[in-house]
Amino acid sequence: MENLKLTNEGIDAASEKMTAYFDENGIDKKEIIRNRLLLEEVLISYQEKFGMEKEFSLSFNRIFNQLRCYVRINGESFDPLKAESDFDTRLLGSLLDYEGGTPNWTYRNGCNVTFFVTRKKRKVSFIAKIALALILGVASGLVLKGSPAAANVQQFANDYLAPLANAYTGLLCVMAVLLTFFALPLGINALGNADSFGKFSKSSLLRMYGVMTAGILVYFLIFLGRVDSRADSAAISVKALYDILIGFFPTGLVAPFLNFNSIQILIIGVMFGFAFLAMGEKGQRVIELFDSCNLAAILTNNFLNAFIPVYVAISMFTSIVNADFAALGSVPMILLYAAAGFLLLLVFYTAVICVKQKMTPREVVKHFMPGFMIALSSGSFGACFTTIINSMLAFGAEVNRTTFIMNVGGIVFKPAHSITFLVSSVIMAGIYGMPVSVPWLIFAALLSVILTVAVPNVPGASASVYALLFTQLGLPAEALVLMISVNAFLEFVMVAVNMYCLQGEIVLQARNIDE
């Protein structure tokens, strides 16, 4: 760590030291220039605020594959990244819009801390590794599934590969739980008070549930043609809906974390966040502890993400060698209707972002694709969490709001699941000869939206929700068994579509709040 003054000479010295450090560690020249300009702009903002005689400290460190440069200056709280009203016209604004790491600013114990993050350039991109792992897993699974030793291959996959993948999945789930629990109070604290939180939540949740409700309404109108006039038109079971909603509330502190119950963890995290706000200065001390824990969780998650390509290859190989392709032959309409809904969601968010942000579809897809590909190949919220956060920061979204929406949206916003729930219910009713009445269809539509929050962010978790959904709708056990087979393939696509839509919401909600 070195102390310098906010003179022009001190700013030049700091930028030279950053340039030398990044250059020694093999950072791309364009990224070095960008970070150097960002550092100079930040220091100039500090100079205008605190004067030339004020000292600042400059330090560097390396965490896994990340290189970091820290600027610390004592004094009153001042965010140099949002220093002026004409922010969008400044050089800093254009630098932050560039596709790269976004600086972060925090204020702790009377010290303004701004740090710059960059990564060593990969010889092979992470997305290319994911795509290669996906191809290898599927291709090797198909080849060996049709070989004479198919039975032995399946046993090996189930005895050795599946437990390994499950262990890694468990680690990702643990990290997703920790990231959610720590980030929610931090997000509430960053918003500042209950009023701003309420405005933010209302805007976010209304849009999210509006999208899910619109999708369900479209399919409800389509499926009205399947209503049987001779079907029993019994009233909707209000008690069943009530029992499901009551089950969302935690009855203990430990069980939600052990069971990866996302909605209960969300409720606990929000309660903690408001409690910390009410505690005032004492609450800020706990927030600092949560901030440190959240950083530790993010770094650990980054380390685990390095093994995602291996996990993808193993998971896809195991899924293929165990797949019952014959089961899919009886339910092509589920796949067709679900695929149409997924495509509409992707097109809708791409079009809205293009209009709002004045971007081309190619640019939007370029930003959204890393998280989409990881979710598609892993079926895991935890696996793509950090990648989506980084992609959205590169997009220009603000870090605290991005993290908050990511955590809340990852729990309550699952439009692909809601569509699939309704589609599978109606199609299965037709396959097994169960008459569909209007009240039954309304009940199925309501459950398809409500039960999305009951889906834990764990690969394959939809199976437990299908059991609850089909039981409430009176569908036979055979329908559940068949749907679980279909879900083994749909789960990956549903999670990927949800993550793409959630990235769209992050961009839209951040824009709405700023406006």
PAMARRO-374953 format. One line per 4 residues: number of its first residue (from 0); for each residue z negated, x negated, y negated of C-alpha. Coordinates in steps of 0.1 Angstrom, whole numbers. Each point is the difference from the previous one (the first is absolute). Layout:
N
NUM> Z X Y | ...;
END
This chain:
515
0> 0 0 0 | 9 -13 -34 | -10 12 -35 | 26 2 -28;
4> 1 15 -34 | 23 29 -11 | 20 -23 -22 | 38 -4 4;
8> -6 -33 16 | -25 15 24 | 24 27 10 | 28 -25 6;
12> -24 -22 21 | -10 31 21 | 36 10 6 | 9 -36 10;
16> -29 -1 25 | 11 33 15 | 36 -12 3 | -11 -32 17;
20> -23 18 25 | 26 25 10 | 28 -26 2 | -21 -22 23;
24> -5 29 23 | 36 9 4 | 2 32 -22 | 35 11 -10;
28> 11 -13 -34 | 7 35 -14 | -34 12 10 | -16 -31 -16;
32> 18 7 -33 | -10 37 1 | -37 -8 7 | 0 -27 -27;
36> 14 25 -26 | -26 26 11 | -28 -25 -3 | 11 -9 -35;
40> 3 36 -11 | -35 7 14 | -15 -30 -18 | 17 9 -32;
44> -15 35 2 | -34 -16 5 | 6 -23 -29 | 8 29 -23;
48> -32 18 11 | -25 -29 1 | 14 -27 -22 | 12 -35 7;
52> -35 -16 3 | -9 22 30 | -1 -18 33 | 14 12 33;
56> -1 -14 35 | 30 -6 23 | -4 -3 37 | 22 2 31;
60> -6 8 37 | 19 9 31 | -9 29 23 | 21 2 32;
64> 36 1 -13 | -9 10 -35 | -3 -24 -30 | -22 11 -28;
68> -5 -11 -36 | -32 13 -18 | -5 3 -37 | -36 7 -11;
72> -13 6 -35 | -34 13 -10 | -4 27 -26 | 6 37 -5;
76> 22 19 24 | 36 -5 -8 | 30 6 23 | 28 -24 -11;
80> 26 19 21 | -4 31 -22 | -8 -15 -33 | 24 17 -24;
84> 13 34 -6 | 36 -12 1 | -7 -15 34 | 34 11 16;
88> 19 -19 -27 | -18 -33 6 | 11 -28 23 | -30 7 22;
92> 13 34 8 | 34 -12 13 | -17 -27 20 | -23 25 17;
96> 30 21 9 | 15 -29 19 | -2 2 38 | -28 -24 6;
100> -38 -3 1 | -17 19 -28 | -30 -16 -18 | -34 17 3;
104> -27 3 -26 | -37 7 5 | -32 -1 -21 | -31 -13 18;
108> -34 -10 -14 | 14 -5 -36 | 30 -20 12 | 37 10 -2;
112> 18 -12 32 | 38 0 2 | 15 -14 32 | 36 -6 10;
116> 11 3 36 | 31 -14 17 | 10 -9 35 | 18 -28 16;
120> 36 10 7 | 5 11 36 | 29 -15 19 | 5 33 17;
124> -10 32 -18 | -28 22 14 | 24 30 3 | 24 -21 20;
128> -28 -10 24 | -10 37 4 | 36 11 6 | 5 -28 26;
132> -33 9 17 | 10 36 1 | 34 -8 16 | -15 -24 25;
136> -27 25 10 | 24 29 5 | 28 -20 16 | -22 -18 25;
140> -18 33 8 | 33 18 8 | 13 -29 21 | -32 -4 21;
144> -5 37 3 | 33 3 19 | -6 -31 21 | -11 1 37;
148> -34 -14 -11 | -6 29 -25 | -33 11 17 | -14 -35 -2;
152> 11 -4 -36 | -17 33 -9 | -32 -11 17 | 0 -33 -18;
156> 6 17 -33 | -29 25 6 | -24 -26 14 | 5 -28 -24;
160> 23 8 -30 | -14 34 -8 | -37 -12 -2 | 11 -29 -23;
164> 19 24 -23 | -29 24 0 | -24 -27 -9 | 22 -10 -30;
168> 4 36 -9 | -38 3 0 | -3 -29 -25 | 26 16 -22;
172> -19 33 1 | -33 -17 -9 | 17 -17 -30 | 16 33 -11;
176> -35 17 1 | -15 -29 -20 | 28 -1 -25 | -3 38 -5;
180> -38 0 -4 | -1 -29 -24 | 30 10 -21 | -9 36 -7;
184> -32 -8 -20 | 18 -28 -17 | 29 24 -9 | -25 26 -15;
188> -17 -27 -19 | 33 -13 -14 | 9 34 -12 | -33 -1 -20;
192> -15 35 2 | 0 33 17 | 24 16 -25 | 27 -26 4;
196> -5 1 38 | 4 38 0 | 32 -2 -20 | 14 -27 22;
200> -10 17 32 | 14 34 -11 | 33 -15 -9 | 2 -20 32;
204> -11 26 25 | 20 29 -16 | 32 -20 4 | -8 -12 35;
208> -9 34 13 | 28 16 -20 | 25 -22 20 | -16 9 33;
212> -2 37 -8 | 36 0 -11 | 11 -16 32 | -20 25 21;
216> 13 29 -20 | 37 -10 7 | -7 -2 37 | -20 32 -1;
220> 30 19 -15 | 23 -16 26 | -22 10 29 | -4 36 -12;
224> 32 6 20 | -20 -8 31 | -26 27 -5 | -2 25 28;
228> -5 35 -12 | -18 9 32 | -25 -28 -5 | -37 8 -5;
232> -6 0 -38 | -37 -8 2 | -18 -12 -32 | -2 -36 -8;
236> -32 -16 14 | -19 -8 -33 | -30 -13 21 | 22 -25 17;
240> 12 -14 -34 | -36 0 -13 | -12 -20 30 | 27 -26 -4;
244> -8 -5 -36 | -37 -3 6 | 7 -26 26 | 15 -23 -27;
248> -34 -6 -15 | -21 -29 14 | -32 8 18 | -11 -36 3;
252> 7 -33 -17 | 10 -22 29 | 21 24 22 | 29 3 -25;
256> 5 -38 1 | -3 -2 38 | 25 29 5 | 24 -12 -28;
260> -4 35 -15 | 21 -6 -32 | -9 32 -19 | -37 -5 6;
264> 2 -36 -12 | 18 12 -31 | -27 25 -8 | -27 -27 5;
268> 19 -25 -21 | 5 25 -29 | -37 9 1 | -9 -37 -2;
272> 24 -5 -29 | -15 28 -21 | -35 -12 8 | 9 -35 -12;
276> 13 15 -33 | -32 19 -4 | -21 -31 5 | 15 -17 -30;
280> -7 -37 -3 | -17 -2 34 | 30 18 15 | 23 -27 -14;
284> -20 -26 20 | 8 18 32 | 36 4 -11 | 3 -37 -3;
288> -13 -4 36 | 25 26 12 | 27 -18 -20 | -8 -32 19;
292> -1 18 33 | 33 16 -7 | 16 -33 -8 | -14 -14 33;
296> 15 30 18 | 34 -5 -16 | 1 -37 8 | -10 7 36;
300> 26 27 2 | 26 -24 -13 | -9 -24 27 | 3 27 27;
304> 34 11 -14 | 15 -34 9 | -1 12 37 | 17 33 -6;
308> 34 -11 14 | -17 -10 33 | -18 33 0 | 32 19 -7;
312> 19 -16 28 | -29 6 25 | -5 36 -11 | 37 9 2;
316> 4 -17 34 | -30 19 14 | 12 33 -14 | 35 -3 14;
320> -11 -10 35 | -24 29 1 | 23 26 -16 | 9 31 19;
324> 35 5 -15 | 4 31 22 | -27 18 -20 | 21 -4 -32;
328> 29 19 15 | -17 34 -2 | -10 -2 -37 | 31 -13 -20;
332> -6 27 -26 | -34 -15 -10 | 17 -33 -6 | 28 16 -19;
336> -21 21 -23 | -25 -28 -6 | 27 -25 -8 | 16 24 -25;
340> -34 4 -17 | -6 -37 -1 | 34 -7 -15 | -6 26 -27;
344> -33 -16 -9 | 15 -35 -3 | 30 13 -21 | -24 20 -22;
348> -22 -29 -9 | 28 -25 -4 | 18 24 -24 | -31 8 -21;
352> -9 -37 -4 | 36 -8 -9 | -1 27 -28 | -35 -8 -12;
356> 3 -38 0 | 38 -2 -7 | 7 -21 30 | 27 0 27;
360> -8 12 35 | 5 -35 13 | -27 -14 -23 | -25 27 10;
364> 7 -5 37 | -3 -38 -5 | -36 5 -13 | -10 26 25;
368> 16 -14 32 | -26 -27 9 | -28 25 4 | 24 25 17;
372> 12 -26 26 | -36 -11 9 | -11 36 4 | 31 9 20;
376> -5 -29 24 | -38 2 3 | -9 37 -6 | -31 -13 -18;
380> -13 7 -35 | -22 -31 1 | 30 -23 9 | 20 9 -31;
384> -29 5 -24 | 1 -35 -17 | 38 -1 1 | 3 33 -19;
388> -26 -10 -25 | 19 -33 -7 | 33 19 -2 | -13 25 -25;
392> -16 -27 -22 | 34 -17 0 | 15 34 -10 | -22 -1 -31;
396> -28 24 11 | -36 -7 -12 | -22 -16 26 | -31 23 -1;
400> 19 32 -1 | 24 -12 27 | -29 -9 23 | -17 33 -6;
404> 31 22 6 | 8 -21 31 | -34 7 15 | -2 37 -9;
408> 37 7 7 | -2 -18 33 | -26 26 11 | 11 33 -15;
412> 38 -5 -5 | 19 2 32 | 31 22 -6 | 18 -11 31;
416> -29 10 21 | -3 34 -16 | 37 7 7 | -2 -13 36;
420> -31 21 7 | 17 33 -10 | 34 -9 16 | -17 -9 33;
424> -22 31 0 | 29 24 -4 | 24 -18 23 | -26 -3 28;
428> -8 37 -4 | 37 7 7 | 1 -24 30 | -30 16 17;
432> 10 36 -8 | -28 7 -25 | 10 27 -25 | -3 -10 -37;
436> -13 25 -25 | -1 -3 -38 | -39 -4 -1 | 3 -27 28;
440> 27 -18 -20 | -21 1 -32 | -30 -13 19 | 21 -28 15;
444> 13 -10 -35 | -36 -1 -14 | -13 -21 29 | 30 -23 -3;
448> -10 -9 -36 | -38 0 5 | -1 -20 32 | 19 -29 -15;
452> -32 -14 -15 | -16 1 35 | 26 -26 12 | -18 -33 1;
456> 19 -30 -12 | 3 -14 35 | 32 -3 21 | 3 29 24;
460> -27 20 -17 | 21 31 -4 | -6 9 36 | -35 11 -6;
464> 12 22 -29 | 27 16 21 | -27 10 24 | -19 18 -27;
468> 31 15 -15 | 14 13 32 | -33 14 11 | -4 20 -32;
472> 35 14 4 | -5 9 36 | 27 -23 14 | -3 -10 37;
476> -13 -34 12 | 35 -9 13 | 13 2 -36 | -26 -26 -11;
480> 9 -24 28 | 37 3 -9 | -7 -5 -37 | -21 -31 6;
484> 30 -15 18 | 23 8 -30 | -26 -12 -24 | 0 -35 15;
488> 34 -3 -17 | -5 21 -31 | -33 -16 -10 | 17 -32 -13;
492> 25 19 -20 | -26 24 -15 | -22 -28 -12 | 30 -19 -15;
496> 12 31 -19 | -36 7 -12 | -2 -35 -13 | 33 2 -18;
500> -10 33 -16 | -34 -15 -10 | 17 -29 -17 | 19 26 -20;
504> -32 17 -9 | -16 -32 -12 | 29 -7 -24 | 1 36 -12;
508> -37 5 -5 | -5 -34 -17 | 28 10 -24 | -16 34 -6;
512> -34 -14 -8 | 15 -26 -23 | 19 27 -19;
END
